[in-house]
Amino acid sequence: MAPLLPDFESIRPALNQVPGPSRPDEDRWLFNTVAHLPEDAAIALTGCSRPRAVIAIALACRGTRRRIYLIGPAEKAPSRLSGVSTDGCLSSGIIADGLSQALARNDLQPYVVAGDHVSTQRGSSWSKQIEFLLIDQAPEEDGGFAIYDELSEKIQPGRLVAVLGVDGDHPERLRAWSRHLGKVLDRPAHFFSIAYGAQPRPLAAKGPRIHAIMPVFNRKEETRTCLLSILKQSVSDRIRITVVDDGSTDGTGQMLKAEFPSVNVITGDGSLWWTGAVAKAVDTLRSGFDKDDFFLLVNNDSILQPETVSILVRESIQNGRCGVAPIALEQKVGHPVTTGFGLSRHDILLNFERQYAAIILVGRLFETESLYGRCSLFPVEILDCVDNFDAKAFPQYYGDVDFCLRARKKTFRFYVTGATCIRVQHDSYNTGSHFAFRQGPQTWAQVKNNMFSMGSLDNVIATWRYTSRHHPHRAATATLKAAWKSLRHWQPLYSVLQVQPAENAATPISQASPASLVSPRVSLARKAGQFASRKFNIAVVQIWKASRRIHRRVFAR
């Protein structure tokens, strides 16, 4: 695939100069969508109330033969589209002065054609084949998005129709989308406030029940926000919510009783941790599962879009009732947050542009080795194979990954879909006690705590249990690395090693060393080292397992 040029980050400064509210996630989606259209694509935009959206699209057209056709609201109309500008001069009746200035400042006028305000004759008057129809206006009171009906015959098969502002903040657009376009477009999807799809399709009237399970400990406000997003789901009548409150001390329990009386609450004493809370909920609910039901794991720092659950269910059913999760972005700055581990192509889940090209653009599911508990849907029959989450071995970290890997051995498959997206309220790199620990030198007591704390990803016991069970070829070295992550922050070593504090983001993909720069001699030595390491690790695991068997026999009753 050809490289994506220009990259969205390169055009962000131009967008930041455009007046209007900032929606980086929306701008990024629009830019990438248009950048992947044919070189001579016709893009129809109705409404034009968001200047940043127009500029994002126009910047994706720069250097191509793509053109944006601005169509005004029908109620202010002459009856035809002939009054368009061909010299880049824009009609002030269609776009605001701020947008005109932004277009001029970035030399984008040639890519934008402003048509006269038109009437309901838009469809019969329009002569071009539309590659992308973007609706940025309120729906008509009775007719939903009537502009789609008028132009639908001009939209090329399989191409996108998108509507801006379809979220809980614009209930009229959400209702119109659900009642009209959401029922006639194929594979309707949501990307935050953008709803989109293509080609007419039938819509099933009924579906299975979804049992949402949310383990919580404090973070009351995040829990409230997450619950509200679940209650706004388009299939909320089929969702049963269970919150496992593991001894919260910030009033979460009282808030749940007062504000969410329909939510089933299971209480804990603070000893369950994440995996224990999920396992307890599954044990409590499984007797009420029907054969076609699903259960949904949701962390309380996730914010779902109104169509998220229905899309996950659809994707699972259409792909053999697999496990499926959405893509996710961090709420504040829009960095990708992984919702699964992507086998040998995990880097795709760490970079939005790669996600867009490999998942969103082609409309495919991205196969993963496992899914994380951030927002993952599973068919209930998976419990016939793996019974439950292993809270004894993995009380906090690795519980979700271990569950999926055991299911994969029973032929279950897991995927990430780009048809919907969630927001994460907390930066993924700030969760867990290990992040605060990595910010500077620590005492020996703090080092020991980080190595053995349930809330630390650097827990050496959990690392050994996980890797010896699923990755024995690197169990010993992975455990030693986990221990070293703690030991190198011990005060006497920290100053000598000059350890850099952990940053609040992953290393950019573009800064990684390319494999092409590795010499053949170094590559051969590396392969030899990897082979020796693999054999060493497997031998250590085998010795450990043998010692465990001997121990059980010697001390058996």
ZAMARGU-4260 file (C-alpha; in steps of 0.2 Angstrom, whole numbers, plus 5000, padded with zeros to 4 digits):
<rodrens>
0) 5000/5000/5000 | 5006/5017/4996 | 5012/5028/5011 | 4999/5040/5018 | 5005/5057/5013
5) 5003/5070/5020 | 5001/5063/5037 | 4987/5071/5048 | 4999/5078/5060 | 5007/5088/5047
10) 4991/5097/5043 | 4985/5099/5061 | 4993/5117/5063 | 4983/5123/5048 | 4967/5116/5056
15) 4971/5124/5073 | 4970/5141/5064 | 4952/5138/5059 | 4938/5146/5069 | 4926/5134/5077
20) 4926/5120/5090 | 4940/5108/5090 | 4936/5090/5086 | 4953/5081/5082 | 4945/5064/5081
25) 4932/5070/5069 | 4945/5080/5059 | 4957/5065/5058 | 4943/5053/5052 | 4937/5065/5038
30) 4955/5068/5032 | 4959/5050/5031 | 4942/5045/5023 | 4945/5058/5009 | 4963/5055/5007
35) 4958/5037/5002 | 4945/5042/4989 | 4949/5041/4970 | 4960/5055/4963 | 4945/5063/4954
40) 4932/5060/4967 | 4917/5071/4969 | 4913/5075/4987 | 4896/5083/4991 | 4894/5092/5008
45) 4878/5099/5014 | 4876/5112/5028 | 4894/5117/5030 | 4892/5123/5048 | 4909/5116/5054
50) 4923/5126/5045 | 4936/5114/5052 | 4928/5099/5044 | 4928/5108/5027 | 4947/5112/5029
55) 4951/5094/5034 | 4943/5088/5019 | 4950/5101/5008 | 4968/5097/5014 | 4965/5079/5009
60) 4961/5085/4992 | 4976/5096/4989 | 4987/5090/4975 | 4973/5079/4967 | 4958/5081/4956
65) 4946/5079/4970 | 4933/5092/4972 | 4921/5097/4986 | 4904/5103/4981 | 4895/5113/4995
70) 4876/5112/4995 | 4866/5124/5005 | 4850/5121/5014 | 4834/5119/5003 | 4823/5131/5011
75) 4833/5146/5004 | 4833/5141/4986 | 4832/5144/4968 | 4829/5127/4959 | 4846/5122/4951
80) 4864/5119/4954 | 4871/5128/4939 | 4877/5143/4949 | 4893/5136/4955 | 4909/5145/4955
85) 4923/5137/4944 | 4936/5150/4948 | 4938/5147/4967 | 4927/5162/4972 | 4915/5156/4985
90) 4898/5161/4989 | 4897/5170/5005 | 4879/5164/5007 | 4886/5146/5010 | 4901/5148/5020
95) 4907/5160/5034 | 4921/5173/5032 | 4932/5163/5043 | 4931/5148/5032 | 4934/5159/5017
100) 4950/5166/5025 | 4956/5148/5030 | 4953/5142/5012 | 4963/5157/5005 | 4977/5155/5018
105) 4980/5137/5013 | 4977/5139/4994 | 4962/5128/4995 | 4950/5138/4984 | 4952/5127/4969
110) 4946/5112/4978 | 4930/5119/4984 | 4915/5123/4973 | 4901/5132/4981 | 4884/5129/4973
115) 4868/5140/4974 | 4855/5136/4987 | 4845/5123/4979 | 4827/5115/4981 | 4821/5098/4982
120) 4826/5096/4963 | 4844/5093/4969 | 4844/5075/4964 | 4837/5077/4947 | 4849/5092/4943
125) 4864/5084/4950 | 4875/5076/4936 | 4890/5069/4945 | 4893/5053/4953 | 4896/5056/4971
130) 4910/5047/4980 | 4907/5054/4997 | 4891/5062/5004 | 4894/5072/5020 | 4878/5079/5029
135) 4881/5093/5041 | 4864/5099/5045 | 4849/5096/5056 | 4837/5083/5050 | 4820/5088/5042
140) 4807/5087/5055 | 4797/5073/5046 | 4808/5067/5033 | 4824/5063/5042 | 4839/5067/5031
145) 4829/5071/5015 | 4845/5076/5006 | 4850/5058/5006 | 4834/5053/4997 | 4837/5066/4984
150) 4855/5062/4980 | 4855/5043/4984 | 4854/5038/4966 | 4870/5048/4962 | 4880/5040/4976
155) 4892/5026/4969 | 4888/5009/4976 | 4899/5005/4991 | 4904/5023/4994 | 4901/5032/5011
160) 4887/5043/5017 | 4891/5051/5033 | 4882/5063/5045 | 4891/5074/5058 | 4885/5077/5075
165) 4876/5061/5078 | 4879/5058/5097 | 4870/5061/5113 | 4873/5080/5113 | 4862/5081/5097
170) 4847/5069/5101 | 4837/5075/5085 | 4851/5069/5074 | 4853/5053/5083 | 4835/5049/5082
175) 4834/5053/5064 | 4849/5043/5060 | 4842/5028/5070 | 4825/5029/5061 | 4831/5033/5044
180) 4849/5031/5037 | 4854/5019/5050 | 4841/5007/5043 | 4844/5009/5025 | 4864/5010/5024
185) 4874/4994/5024 | 4886/4991/5039 | 4881/5007/5048 | 4895/5013/5060 | 4900/5026/5072
190) 4916/5035/5074 | 4912/5047/5089 | 4900/5060/5082 | 4901/5054/5064 | 4889/5041/5059
195) 4891/5033/5042 | 4887/5018/5030 | 4883/5013/5012 | 4871/5003/5002 | 4853/4999/5008
200) 4851/4984/5019 | 4838/4975/5029 | 4838/4978/5048 | 4834/4964/5060 | 4820/4969/5072
205) 4826/4958/5087 | 4842/4952/5093 | 4850/4943/5108 | 4853/4950/5126 | 4869/4958/5131
210) 4875/4956/5149 | 4887/4971/5152 | 4899/4968/5166 | 4909/4983/5174 | 4921/4980/5188
215) 4924/4996/5198 | 4934/5003/5212 | 4931/5021/5216 | 4932/5034/5201 | 4914/5038/5204
220) 4913/5051/5190 | 4921/5040/5177 | 4908/5026/5182 | 4894/5038/5180 | 4899/5044/5163
225) 4902/5026/5157 | 4885/5020/5163 | 4876/5034/5155 | 4885/5030/5138 | 4879/5012/5140
230) 4861/5017/5144 | 4861/5028/5128 | 4864/5013/5117 | 4852/5010/5103 | 4849/4992/5109
235) 4848/4998/5127 | 4832/4988/5129 | 4842/4972/5127 | 4856/4976/5139 | 4857/4971/5157
240) 4870/4980/5167 | 4880/4972/5181 | 4892/4983/5191 | 4904/4974/5203 | 4909/4987/5216
245) 4924/4980/5225 | 4924/4990/5241 | 4924/5008/5234 | 4926/5022/5247 | 4922/5037/5237
250) 4903/5036/5237 | 4902/5025/5221 | 4890/5013/5230 | 4878/5026/5235 | 4878/5034/5218
255) 4874/5018/5210 | 4859/5016/5221 | 4852/5033/5219 | 4855/5037/5201 | 4855/5019/5193
260) 4842/5009/5201 | 4840/4997/5186 | 4858/4992/5187 | 4862/4976/5196 | 4876/4979/5209
265) 4887/4965/5216 | 4898/4971/5231 | 4915/4965/5236 | 4927/4969/5250 | 4941/4976/5240
270) 4950/4959/5238 | 4942/4954/5221 | 4953/4965/5210 | 4949/4966/5191 | 4949/4948/5187
275) 4940/4942/5203 | 4926/4955/5200 | 4923/4949/5182 | 4924/4930/5188 | 4911/4934/5202
280) 4899/4942/5190 | 4901/4928/5177 | 4897/4915/5191 | 4882/4925/5197 | 4875/4928/5179
285) 4879/4913/5169 | 4863/4903/5175 | 4853/4916/5167 | 4862/4916/5150 | 4852/4910/5135
290) 4862/4901/5121 | 4862/4917/5109 | 4867/4929/5122 | 4883/4939/5124 | 4892/4947/5139
295) 4901/4963/5137 | 4916/4968/5148 | 4918/4987/5151 | 4930/4996/5161 | 4923/5011/5170
300) 4935/5023/5161 | 4927/5019/5144 | 4914/5030/5135 | 4904/5021/5122 | 4896/5028/5106
305) 4877/5026/5105 | 4879/5012/5092 | 4894/5003/5099 | 4885/4988/5107 | 4874/4985/5092
310) 4889/4986/5080 | 4899/4974/5091 | 4885/4961/5091 | 4882/4963/5072 | 4901/4960/5069
315) 4901/4945/5080 | 4886/4936/5073 | 4892/4940/5055 | 4909/4932/5059 | 4904/4916/5067
320) 4900/4923/5085 | 4918/4928/5088 | 4925/4940/5102 | 4926/4958/5096 | 4931/4975/5102
325) 4931/4992/5095 | 4946/5003/5092 | 4949/5016/5105 | 4956/5034/5107 | 4962/5043/5123
330) 4949/5056/5126 | 4960/5072/5129 | 4973/5071/5115 | 4966/5057/5104 | 4981/5045/5105
335) 4976/5027/5100 | 4973/5015/5115 | 4974/4997/5111 | 4959/4986/5114 | 4968/4969/5110
340) 4985/4962/5106 | 4988/4960/5087 | 4999/4945/5085 | 5014/4950/5074 | 5005/4966/5068
345) 5002/4974/5085 | 5010/4990/5079 | 4994/4994/5069 | 4984/4996/5085 | 4996/5009/5091
350) 4995/5021/5076 | 4978/5028/5070 | 4984/5030/5052 | 4989/5012/5051 | 4972/5007/5060
355) 4963/5017/5047 | 4972/5009/5032 | 4971/4991/5039 | 4954/4991/5047 | 4942/5006/5044
360) 4946/5010/5026 | 4944/4992/5020 | 4930/4988/5032 | 4938/4972/5039 | 4940/4965/5056
365) 4958/4965/5062 | 4962/4948/5070 | 4970/4948/5087 | 4978/4936/5099 | 4967/4942/5113
370) 4956/4956/5118 | 4957/4968/5134 | 4943/4971/5146 | 4942/4989/5141 | 4926/4985/5130
375) 4925/4968/5123 | 4910/4957/5118 | 4910/4938/5120 | 4897/4925/5115 | 4891/4916/5130
380) 4896/4899/5123 | 4915/4903/5126 | 4912/4899/5144 | 4909/4881/5139 | 4927/4880/5133
385) 4936/4890/5147 | 4923/4890/5161 | 4928/4907/5168 | 4942/4920/5171 | 4957/4913/5182
390) 4956/4925/5196 | 4967/4914/5207 | 4982/4915/5195 | 4979/4933/5188 | 4969/4943/5201
395) 4972/4960/5192 | 4984/4960/5176 | 4984/4947/5163 | 4967/4940/5167 | 4958/4945/5151
400) 4973/4940/5140 | 4974/4923/5148 | 4955/4920/5146 | 4957/4924/5127 | 4972/4913/5125
405) 4964/4898/5133 | 4949/4901/5122 | 4960/4902/5106 | 4966/4884/5110 | 4948/4879/5108
410) 4947/4887/5091 | 4939/4904/5096 | 4944/4919/5087 | 4945/4937/5092 | 4945/4953/5082
415) 4945/4972/5083 | 4933/4982/5072 | 4934/4999/5065 | 4915/5001/5063 | 4914/5009/5080
420) 4926/5018/5092 | 4926/5022/5111 | 4934/5035/5121 | 4945/5031/5136 | 4944/5044/5150
425) 4961/5040/5157 | 4977/5039/5148 | 4982/5021/5147 | 4999/5024/5152 | 4994/5032/5169
430) 4984/5016/5175 | 4992/5005/5188 | 5004/5009/5202 | 5019/5004/5191 | 5017/5021/5181
435) 5019/5032/5197 | 5034/5021/5202 | 5043/5023/5186 | 5044/5042/5188 | 5059/5043/5198
440) 5071/5035/5211 | 5063/5024/5224 | 5067/5016/5241 | 5070/4997/5243 | 5053/4995/5251
445) 5045/5004/5236 | 5055/4993/5224 | 5049/4977/5233 | 5031/4983/5233 | 5031/4987/5214
450) 5038/4969/5211 | 5025/4960/5220 | 5010/4972/5221 | 4993/4966/5213 | 4991/4984/5206
455) 5008/4984/5197 | 5011/4978/5179 | 5029/4974/5184 | 5023/4960/5196 | 5035/4946/5194
460) 5024/4933/5200 | 5010/4937/5188 | 5023/4939/5174 | 5030/4922/5177 | 5013/4913/5178
465) 5007/4921/5162 | 5023/4918/5152 | 5026/4901/5158 | 5008/4896/5154 | 5007/4904/5137
470) 5025/4909/5131 | 5037/4897/5139 | 5050/4901/5126 | 5053/4918/5135 | 5046/4916/5152
475) 5062/4917/5162 | 5069/4932/5152 | 5052/4941/5153 | 5051/4938/5172 | 5069/4945/5174
480) 5065/4960/5163 | 5050/4963/5174 | 5061/4962/5190 | 5074/4974/5182 | 5060/4987/5178
485) 5059/4988/5197 | 5077/4986/5202 | 5084/4999/5191 | 5073/5012/5200 | 5081/5008/5217
490) 5090/5024/5223 | 5108/5017/5222 | 5106/5011/5204 | 5095/5025/5198 | 5108/5038/5199
495) 5122/5027/5191 | 5111/5021/5177 | 5103/5038/5174 | 5086/5031/5171 | 5074/5042/5161
500) 5056/5043/5169 | 5043/5034/5159 | 5034/5046/5147 | 5016/5048/5145 | 5015/5040/5127
505) 5022/5026/5118 | 5037/5028/5107 | 5031/5034/5090 | 5032/5021/5077 | 5041/5032/5065
510) 5056/5033/5077 | 5058/5014/5078 | 5074/5008/5070 | 5070/5000/5053 | 5075/4982/5050
515) 5083/4987/5034 | 5097/4996/5044 | 5102/4980/5053 | 5118/4972/5045 | 5117/4954/5040
520) 5131/4950/5053 | 5121/4958/5067 | 5105/4950/5061 | 5113/4932/5061 | 5120/4935/5078
525) 5103/4941/5084 | 5094/4926/5077 | 5107/4915/5086 | 5104/4924/5102 | 5085/4922/5100
530) 5087/4903/5097 | 5098/4901/5113 | 5086/4912/5123 | 5071/4902/5117 | 5079/4885/5122
535) 5085/4892/5139 | 5068/4899/5143 | 5059/4882/5139 | 5072/4872/5149 | 5068/4884/5164
540) 5050/4881/5163 | 5051/4863/5161 | 5062/4862/5176 | 5050/4872/5186 | 5035/4862/5181
545) 5045/4846/5185 | 5049/4853/5203 | 5030/4857/5205 | 5025/4839/5201 | 5038/4832/5213
550) 5033/4844/5226 | 5015/4839/5225 | 5019/4820/5226 | 5031/4822/5241 | 5018/4832/5251
555) 5002/4824/5244 | 4991/4818/5258
</rodrens>
